[in-house]
Amino acid sequence: MGSRAPAITMRNDSFSDGDSVRGEPLSEKTETENASEIGCLSVIVLGASGDLAKKKTFPALFNLFKQ
């Protein structure tokens, strides 16, 4: 019969050392710089043009905007 190819096991060691997953800050900012960024949010809605979007999705997004 035919010969079977050996199984190849790949290993991902990108998170094995633990240093890359620690919660170190990317940049040092003051509290006032962080506070101004809390209120920013962008929502992109793609493909919502039907009846369900008009009845449910857009009113829900508007209610989030009002909050």
mmCIF file as gemmi writes it, N, C-alpha and C atoms, coordinates in Angstrom:
data_model
loop_
_atom_site.group_PDB
_atom_site.id
_atom_site.type_symbol
_atom_site.label_atom_id
_atom_site.label_alt_id
_atom_site.label_comp_id
_atom_site.label_asym_id
_atom_site.label_entity_id
_atom_site.label_seq_id
_atom_site.pdbx_PDB_ins_code
_atom_site.Cartn_x
_atom_site.Cartn_y
_atom_site.Cartn_z
_atom_site.occupancy
_atom_site.B_iso_or_equiv
_atom_site.pdbx_formal_charge
_atom_site.auth_seq_id
_atom_site.auth_asym_id
_atom_site.pdbx_PDB_model_num
ATOM 1 N N . MET Axp A 1 ? 0.836 -1.183 0 1 0 ? 1 A 1
ATOM 2 C CA . MET Axp A 1 ? 0 0 0 1 0 ? 1 A 1
ATOM 3 C C . MET Axp A 1 ? 0.883 1.248 0 1 0 ? 1 A 1
ATOM 4 N N . GLY Axp A 2 ? 0.236 2.416 0.05 1 0 ? 2 A 1
ATOM 5 C CA . GLY Axp A 2 ? 0.969 3.671 0.011 1 0 ? 2 A 1
ATOM 6 C C . GLY Axp A 2 ? 1.562 4.024 1.362 1 0 ? 2 A 1
ATOM 7 N N . SER Axp A 3 ? 2.592 4.813 1.332 1 0 ? 3 A 1
ATOM 8 C CA . SER Axp A 3 ? 3.186 5.246 2.594 1 0 ? 3 A 1
ATOM 9 C C . SER Axp A 3 ? 2.512 6.53 3.056 1 0 ? 3 A 1
ATOM 10 N N . ARG Axp A 4 ? 2.368 6.638 4.321 1 0 ? 4 A 1
ATOM 11 C CA . ARG Axp A 4 ? 1.715 7.801 4.922 1 0 ? 4 A 1
ATOM 12 C C . ARG Axp A 4 ? 2.769 8.836 5.296 1 0 ? 4 A 1
ATOM 13 N N . ALA Axp A 5 ? 2.491 10.1 4.998 1 0 ? 5 A 1
ATOM 14 C CA . ALA Axp A 5 ? 3.423 11.179 5.335 1 0 ? 5 A 1
ATOM 15 C C . ALA Axp A 5 ? 3.436 11.387 6.845 1 0 ? 5 A 1
ATOM 16 N N . PRO Axp A 6 ? 4.589 11.688 7.41 1 0 ? 6 A 1
ATOM 17 C CA . PRO Axp A 6 ? 4.654 11.907 8.859 1 0 ? 6 A 1
ATOM 18 C C . PRO Axp A 6 ? 3.884 13.166 9.255 1 0 ? 6 A 1
ATOM 19 N N . ALA Axp A 7 ? 3.271 13.108 10.422 1 0 ? 7 A 1
ATOM 20 C CA . ALA Axp A 7 ? 2.521 14.257 10.933 1 0 ? 7 A 1
ATOM 21 C C . ALA Axp A 7 ? 3.495 15.346 11.363 1 0 ? 7 A 1
ATOM 22 N N . ILE Axp A 8 ? 3.165 16.565 11.04 1 0 ? 8 A 1
ATOM 23 C CA . ILE Axp A 8 ? 4.001 17.707 11.404 1 0 ? 8 A 1
ATOM 24 C C . ILE Axp A 8 ? 3.27 18.503 12.468 1 0 ? 8 A 1
ATOM 25 N N . THR Axp A 9 ? 3.929 18.723 13.577 1 0 ? 9 A 1
ATOM 26 C CA . THR Axp A 9 ? 3.35 19.508 14.657 1 0 ? 9 A 1
ATOM 27 C C . THR Axp A 9 ? 4.075 20.84 14.716 1 0 ? 9 A 1
ATOM 28 N N . MET Axp A 10 ? 3.309 21.914 14.622 1 0 ? 10 A 1
ATOM 29 C CA . MET Axp A 10 ? 3.893 23.248 14.709 1 0 ? 10 A 1
ATOM 30 C C . MET Axp A 10 ? 3.617 23.802 16.094 1 0 ? 10 A 1
ATOM 31 N N . ARG Axp A 11 ? 4.56 24.556 16.599 1 0 ? 11 A 1
ATOM 32 C CA . ARG Axp A 11 ? 4.437 25.101 17.928 1 0 ? 11 A 1
ATOM 33 C C . ARG Axp A 11 ? 4.543 26.615 17.866 1 0 ? 11 A 1
ATOM 34 N N . ASN Axp A 12 ? 3.659 27.296 18.591 1 0 ? 12 A 1
ATOM 35 C CA . ASN Axp A 12 ? 3.678 28.751 18.627 1 0 ? 12 A 1
ATOM 36 C C . ASN Axp A 12 ? 4.173 29.181 19.995 1 0 ? 12 A 1
ATOM 37 N N . ASP Axp A 13 ? 5.371 29.716 20.069 1 0 ? 13 A 1
ATOM 38 C CA . ASP Axp A 13 ? 5.967 30.115 21.339 1 0 ? 13 A 1
ATOM 39 C C . ASP Axp A 13 ? 5.878 31.612 21.586 1 0 ? 13 A 1
ATOM 40 N N . SER Axp A 14 ? 4.996 32.309 20.914 1 0 ? 14 A 1
ATOM 41 C CA . SER Axp A 14 ? 4.971 33.762 21.04 1 0 ? 14 A 1
ATOM 42 C C . SER Axp A 14 ? 4.56 34.228 22.431 1 0 ? 14 A 1
ATOM 43 N N . PHE Axp A 15 ? 3.769 33.437 23.165 1 0 ? 15 A 1
ATOM 44 C CA . PHE Axp A 15 ? 3.335 33.843 24.499 1 0 ? 15 A 1
ATOM 45 C C . PHE Axp A 15 ? 3.927 32.965 25.588 1 0 ? 15 A 1
ATOM 46 N N . SER Axp A 16 ? 4.888 32.152 25.271 1 0 ? 16 A 1
ATOM 47 C CA . SER Axp A 16 ? 5.398 31.205 26.253 1 0 ? 16 A 1
ATOM 48 C C . SER Axp A 16 ? 6.282 31.857 27.306 1 0 ? 16 A 1
ATOM 49 N N . ASP Axp A 17 ? 6.921 32.968 26.996 1 0 ? 17 A 1
ATOM 50 C CA . ASP Axp A 17 ? 7.836 33.563 27.957 1 0 ? 17 A 1
ATOM 51 C C . ASP Axp A 17 ? 7.119 34.385 29.022 1 0 ? 17 A 1
ATOM 52 N N . GLY Axp A 18 ? 5.894 34.812 28.803 1 0 ? 18 A 1
ATOM 53 C CA . GLY Axp A 18 ? 5.138 35.548 29.799 1 0 ? 18 A 1
ATOM 54 C C . GLY Axp A 18 ? 5.381 37.043 29.785 1 0 ? 18 A 1
ATOM 55 N N . ASP Axp A 19 ? 6.511 37.504 29.267 1 0 ? 19 A 1
ATOM 56 C CA . ASP Axp A 19 ? 6.797 38.936 29.244 1 0 ? 19 A 1
ATOM 57 C C . ASP Axp A 19 ? 5.876 39.686 28.3 1 0 ? 19 A 1
ATOM 58 N N . SER Axp A 20 ? 5.475 39.061 27.214 1 0 ? 20 A 1
ATOM 59 C CA . SER Axp A 20 ? 4.667 39.764 26.222 1 0 ? 20 A 1
ATOM 60 C C . SER Axp A 20 ? 3.207 39.885 26.625 1 0 ? 20 A 1
ATOM 61 N N . VAL Axp A 21 ? 2.764 39.187 27.671 1 0 ? 21 A 1
ATOM 62 C CA . VAL Axp A 21 ? 1.361 39.253 28.059 1 0 ? 21 A 1
ATOM 63 C C . VAL Axp A 21 ? 1.149 40.023 29.352 1 0 ? 21 A 1
ATOM 64 N N . ARG Axp A 22 ? 2.179 40.596 29.905 1 0 ? 22 A 1
ATOM 65 C CA . ARG Axp A 22 ? 2.012 41.384 31.125 1 0 ? 22 A 1
ATOM 66 C C . ARG Axp A 22 ? 1.365 42.715 30.794 1 0 ? 22 A 1
ATOM 67 N N . GLY Axp A 23 ? 0.655 43.264 31.759 1 0 ? 23 A 1
ATOM 68 C CA . GLY Axp A 23 ? -0.084 44.496 31.538 1 0 ? 23 A 1
ATOM 69 C C . GLY Axp A 23 ? 0.75 45.747 31.677 1 0 ? 23 A 1
ATOM 70 N N . GLU Axp A 24 ? 1.781 45.877 30.922 1 0 ? 24 A 1
ATOM 71 C CA . GLU Axp A 24 ? 2.599 47.077 30.963 1 0 ? 24 A 1
ATOM 72 C C . GLU Axp A 24 ? 1.986 48.133 30.052 1 0 ? 24 A 1
ATOM 73 N N . PRO Axp A 25 ? 1.949 49.385 30.476 1 0 ? 25 A 1
ATOM 74 C CA . PRO Axp A 25 ? 1.347 50.433 29.643 1 0 ? 25 A 1
ATOM 75 C C . PRO Axp A 25 ? 2.155 50.673 28.377 1 0 ? 25 A 1
ATOM 76 N N . LEU Axp A 26 ? 1.443 50.968 27.293 1 0 ? 26 A 1
ATOM 77 C CA . LEU Axp A 26 ? 2.106 51.25 26.028 1 0 ? 26 A 1
ATOM 78 C C . LEU Axp A 26 ? 2.759 52.619 26.043 1 0 ? 26 A 1
ATOM 79 N N . SER Axp A 27 ? 2.123 53.574 26.681 1 0 ? 27 A 1
ATOM 80 C CA . SER Axp A 27 ? 2.701 54.901 26.796 1 0 ? 27 A 1
ATOM 81 C C . SER Axp A 27 ? 2.293 55.479 28.135 1 0 ? 27 A 1
ATOM 82 N N . GLU Axp A 28 ? 3.067 56.406 28.606 1 0 ? 28 A 1
ATOM 83 C CA . GLU Axp A 28 ? 2.771 57.012 29.889 1 0 ? 28 A 1
ATOM 84 C C . GLU Axp A 28 ? 1.974 58.283 29.661 1 0 ? 28 A 1
ATOM 85 N N . LYS Axp A 29 ? 0.725 58.293 30.12 1 0 ? 29 A 1
ATOM 86 C CA . LYS Axp A 29 ? -0.147 59.455 29.983 1 0 ? 29 A 1
ATOM 87 C C . LYS Axp A 29 ? -0.625 59.871 31.367 1 0 ? 29 A 1
ATOM 88 N N . THR Axp A 30 ? -0.953 61.124 31.485 1 0 ? 30 A 1
ATOM 89 C CA . THR Axp A 30 ? -1.505 61.591 32.739 1 0 ? 30 A 1
ATOM 90 C C . THR Axp A 30 ? -2.977 61.225 32.813 1 0 ? 30 A 1
ATOM 91 N N . GLU Axp A 31 ? -3.577 61.366 33.98 1 0 ? 31 A 1
ATOM 92 C CA . GLU Axp A 31 ? -4.987 61.01 34.149 1 0 ? 31 A 1
ATOM 93 C C . GLU Axp A 31 ? -5.905 61.889 33.312 1 0 ? 31 A 1
ATOM 94 N N . THR Axp A 32 ? -5.551 63.149 33.098 1 0 ? 32 A 1
ATOM 95 C CA . THR Axp A 32 ? -6.409 64.02 32.297 1 0 ? 32 A 1
ATOM 96 C C . THR Axp A 32 ? -6.396 63.618 30.827 1 0 ? 32 A 1
ATOM 97 N N . GLU Axp A 33 ? -5.254 63.135 30.336 1 0 ? 33 A 1
ATOM 98 C CA . GLU Axp A 33 ? -5.212 62.661 28.951 1 0 ? 33 A 1
ATOM 99 C C . GLU Axp A 33 ? -6.055 61.405 28.787 1 0 ? 33 A 1
ATOM 100 N N . ASN Axp A 34 ? -6.033 60.51 29.771 1 0 ? 34 A 1
ATOM 101 C CA . ASN Axp A 34 ? -6.845 59.297 29.708 1 0 ? 34 A 1
ATOM 102 C C . ASN Axp A 34 ? -8.324 59.614 29.858 1 0 ? 34 A 1
ATOM 103 N N . ALA Axp A 35 ? -8.674 60.6 30.67 1 0 ? 35 A 1
ATOM 104 C CA . ALA Axp A 35 ? -10.081 60.936 30.891 1 0 ? 35 A 1
ATOM 105 C C . ALA Axp A 35 ? -10.728 61.492 29.633 1 0 ? 35 A 1
ATOM 106 N N . SER Axp A 36 ? -9.973 62.211 28.826 1 0 ? 36 A 1
ATOM 107 C CA . SER Axp A 36 ? -10.559 62.764 27.609 1 0 ? 36 A 1
ATOM 108 C C . SER Axp A 36 ? -10.824 61.688 26.56 1 0 ? 36 A 1
ATOM 109 N N . GLU Axp A 37 ? -10.149 60.557 26.641 1 0 ? 37 A 1
ATOM 110 C CA . GLU Axp A 37 ? -10.34 59.487 25.67 1 0 ? 37 A 1
ATOM 111 C C . GLU Axp A 37 ? -11.465 58.536 26.053 1 0 ? 37 A 1
ATOM 112 N N . ILE Axp A 38 ? -11.966 58.595 27.258 1 0 ? 38 A 1
ATOM 113 C CA . ILE Axp A 38 ? -12.993 57.658 27.708 1 0 ? 38 A 1
ATOM 114 C C . ILE Axp A 38 ? -14.284 57.838 26.928 1 0 ? 38 A 1
ATOM 115 N N . GLY Axp A 39 ? -14.672 59.048 26.593 1 0 ? 39 A 1
ATOM 116 C CA . GLY Axp A 39 ? -15.934 59.298 25.931 1 0 ? 39 A 1
ATOM 117 C C . GLY Axp A 39 ? -15.929 59.099 24.428 1 0 ? 39 A 1
ATOM 118 N N . CYS Axp A 40 ? -14.834 58.689 23.835 1 0 ? 40 A 1
ATOM 119 C CA . CYS Axp A 40 ? -14.753 58.54 22.381 1 0 ? 40 A 1
ATOM 120 C C . CYS Axp A 40 ? -15.114 57.123 21.963 1 0 ? 40 A 1
ATOM 121 N N . LEU Axp A 41 ? -16.017 57.032 20.981 1 0 ? 41 A 1
ATOM 122 C CA . LEU Axp A 41 ? -16.407 55.731 20.448 1 0 ? 41 A 1
ATOM 123 C C . LEU Axp A 41 ? -16.85 55.907 19.016 1 0 ? 41 A 1
ATOM 124 N N . SER Axp A 42 ? -16.391 55.038 18.16 1 0 ? 42 A 1
ATOM 125 C CA . SER Axp A 42 ? -16.813 55.044 16.76 1 0 ? 42 A 1
ATOM 126 C C . SER Axp A 42 ? -17.484 53.72 16.454 1 0 ? 42 A 1
ATOM 127 N N . VAL Axp A 43 ? -18.626 53.786 15.778 1 0 ? 43 A 1
ATOM 128 C CA . VAL Axp A 43 ? -19.353 52.584 15.38 1 0 ? 43 A 1
ATOM 129 C C . VAL Axp A 43 ? -19.555 52.65 13.878 1 0 ? 43 A 1
ATOM 130 N N . ILE Axp A 44 ? -19.154 51.606 13.198 1 0 ? 44 A 1
ATOM 131 C CA . ILE Axp A 44 ? -19.348 51.516 11.754 1 0 ? 44 A 1
ATOM 132 C C . ILE Axp A 44 ? -20.334 50.39 11.493 1 0 ? 44 A 1
ATOM 133 N N . VAL Axp A 45 ? -21.441 50.709 10.853 1 0 ? 45 A 1
ATOM 134 C CA . VAL Axp A 45 ? -22.474 49.721 10.552 1 0 ? 45 A 1
ATOM 135 C C . VAL Axp A 45 ? -22.42 49.445 9.058 1 0 ? 45 A 1
ATOM 136 N N . LEU Axp A 46 ? -22.154 48.2 8.706 1 0 ? 46 A 1
ATOM 137 C CA . LEU Axp A 46 ? -22.068 47.806 7.305 1 0 ? 46 A 1
ATOM 138 C C . LEU Axp A 46 ? -23.23 46.879 6.963 1 0 ? 46 A 1
ATOM 139 N N . GLY Axp A 47 ? -23.86 47.127 5.866 1 0 ? 47 A 1
ATOM 140 C CA . GLY Axp A 47 ? -24.898 46.231 5.371 1 0 ? 47 A 1
ATOM 141 C C . GLY Axp A 47 ? -26.216 46.31 6.1 1 0 ? 47 A 1
ATOM 142 N N . ALA Axp A 48 ? -26.451 47.34 6.869 1 0 ? 48 A 1
ATOM 143 C CA . ALA Axp A 48 ? -27.707 47.479 7.602 1 0 ? 48 A 1
ATOM 144 C C . ALA Axp A 48 ? -28.615 48.431 6.836 1 0 ? 48 A 1
ATOM 145 N N . SER Axp A 49 ? -29.337 47.902 5.873 1 0 ? 49 A 1
ATOM 146 C CA . SER Axp A 49 ? -30.209 48.758 5.074 1 0 ? 49 A 1
ATOM 147 C C . SER Axp A 49 ? -31.641 48.245 5.035 1 0 ? 49 A 1
ATOM 148 N N . GLY Axp A 50 ? -31.907 47.157 5.714 1 0 ? 50 A 1
ATOM 149 C CA . GLY Axp A 50 ? -33.233 46.558 5.633 1 0 ? 50 A 1
ATOM 150 C C . GLY Axp A 50 ? -34.175 47.019 6.723 1 0 ? 50 A 1
ATOM 151 N N . ASP Axp A 51 ? -35.31 46.359 6.765 1 0 ? 51 A 1
ATOM 152 C CA . ASP Axp A 51 ? -36.371 46.694 7.706 1 0 ? 51 A 1
ATOM 153 C C . ASP Axp A 51 ? -35.943 46.456 9.152 1 0 ? 51 A 1
ATOM 154 N N . LEU Axp A 52 ? -35.247 45.357 9.415 1 0 ? 52 A 1
ATOM 155 C CA . LEU Axp A 52 ? -34.809 45.049 10.773 1 0 ? 52 A 1
ATOM 156 C C . LEU Axp A 52 ? -33.818 46.094 11.288 1 0 ? 52 A 1
ATOM 157 N N . ALA Axp A 53 ? -32.948 46.579 10.42 1 0 ? 53 A 1
ATOM 158 C CA . ALA Axp A 53 ? -32.002 47.613 10.823 1 0 ? 53 A 1
ATOM 159 C C . ALA Axp A 53 ? -32.728 48.897 11.185 1 0 ? 53 A 1
ATOM 160 N N . LYS Axp A 54 ? -33.736 49.248 10.407 1 0 ? 54 A 1
ATOM 161 C CA . LYS Axp A 54 ? -34.49 50.472 10.686 1 0 ? 54 A 1
ATOM 162 C C . LYS Axp A 54 ? -35.289 50.357 11.973 1 0 ? 54 A 1
ATOM 163 N N . LYS Axp A 55 ? -35.802 49.165 12.269 1 0 ? 55 A 1
ATOM 164 C CA . LYS Axp A 55 ? -36.646 48.987 13.456 1 0 ? 55 A 1
ATOM 165 C C . LYS Axp A 55 ? -35.856 48.715 14.728 1 0 ? 55 A 1
ATOM 166 N N . LYS Axp A 56 ? -34.713 48.041 14.62 1 0 ? 56 A 1
ATOM 167 C CA . LYS Axp A 56 ? -33.992 47.607 15.824 1 0 ? 56 A 1
ATOM 168 C C . LYS Axp A 56 ? -32.589 48.203 15.964 1 0 ? 56 A 1
ATOM 169 N N . THR Axp A 57 ? -31.776 48.089 14.926 1 0 ? 57 A 1
ATOM 170 C CA . THR Axp A 57 ? -30.371 48.473 15.05 1 0 ? 57 A 1
ATOM 171 C C . THR Axp A 57 ? -30.189 49.974 15.215 1 0 ? 57 A 1
ATOM 172 N N . PHE Axp A 58 ? -30.795 50.757 14.34 1 0 ? 58 A 1
ATOM 173 C CA . PHE Axp A 58 ? -30.612 52.206 14.411 1 0 ? 58 A 1
ATOM 174 C C . PHE Axp A 58 ? -31.215 52.818 15.676 1 0 ? 58 A 1
ATOM 175 N N . PRO Axp A 59 ? -32.42 52.421 16.131 1 0 ? 59 A 1
ATOM 176 C CA . PRO Axp A 59 ? -32.906 52.941 17.412 1 0 ? 59 A 1
ATOM 177 C C . PRO Axp A 59 ? -32.022 52.541 18.596 1 0 ? 59 A 1
ATOM 178 N N . ALA Axp A 60 ? -31.468 51.331 18.569 1 0 ? 60 A 1
ATOM 179 C CA . ALA Axp A 60 ? -30.588 50.91 19.662 1 0 ? 60 A 1
ATOM 180 C C . ALA Axp A 60 ? -29.312 51.745 19.688 1 0 ? 60 A 1
ATOM 181 N N . LEU Axp A 61 ? -28.745 52.015 18.528 1 0 ? 61 A 1
ATOM 182 C CA . LEU Axp A 61 ? -27.552 52.859 18.471 1 0 ? 61 A 1
ATOM 183 C C . LEU Axp A 61 ? -27.852 54.287 18.904 1 0 ? 61 A 1
ATOM 184 N N . PHE Axp A 62 ? -29.026 54.793 18.544 1 0 ? 62 A 1
ATOM 185 C CA . PHE Axp A 62 ? -29.4 56.144 18.956 1 0 ? 62 A 1
ATOM 186 C C . PHE Axp A 62 ? -29.592 56.214 20.47 1 0 ? 62 A 1
ATOM 187 N N . ASN Axp A 63 ? -30.171 55.172 21.065 1 0 ? 63 A 1
ATOM 188 C CA . ASN Axp A 63 ? -30.328 55.144 22.526 1 0 ? 63 A 1
ATOM 189 C C . ASN Axp A 63 ? -28.979 55.095 23.226 1 0 ? 63 A 1
ATOM 190 N N . LEU Axp A 64 ? -28.014 54.384 22.659 1 0 ? 64 A 1
ATOM 191 C CA . LEU Axp A 64 ? -26.665 54.404 23.221 1 0 ? 64 A 1
ATOM 192 C C . LEU Axp A 64 ? -26.049 55.793 23.12 1 0 ? 64 A 1
ATOM 193 N N . PHE Axp A 65 ? -26.316 56.494 22.019 1 0 ? 65 A 1
ATOM 194 C CA . PHE Axp A 65 ? -25.812 57.854 21.84 1 0 ? 65 A 1
ATOM 195 C C . PHE Axp A 65 ? -26.39 58.79 22.902 1 0 ? 65 A 1
ATOM 196 N N . LYS Axp A 66 ? -27.684 58.632 23.208 1 0 ? 66 A 1
ATOM 197 C CA . LYS Axp A 66 ? -28.329 59.509 24.193 1 0 ? 66 A 1
ATOM 198 C C . LYS Axp A 66 ? -27.803 59.267 25.599 1 0 ? 66 A 1
ATOM 199 N N . GLN Axp A 67 ? -27.353 58.066 25.886 1 0 ? 67 A 1
ATOM 200 C CA . GLN Axp A 67 ? -26.843 57.763 27.228 1 0 ? 67 A 1
ATOM 201 C C . GLN Axp A 67 ? -25.519 58.446 27.403 1 0 ? 67 A 1
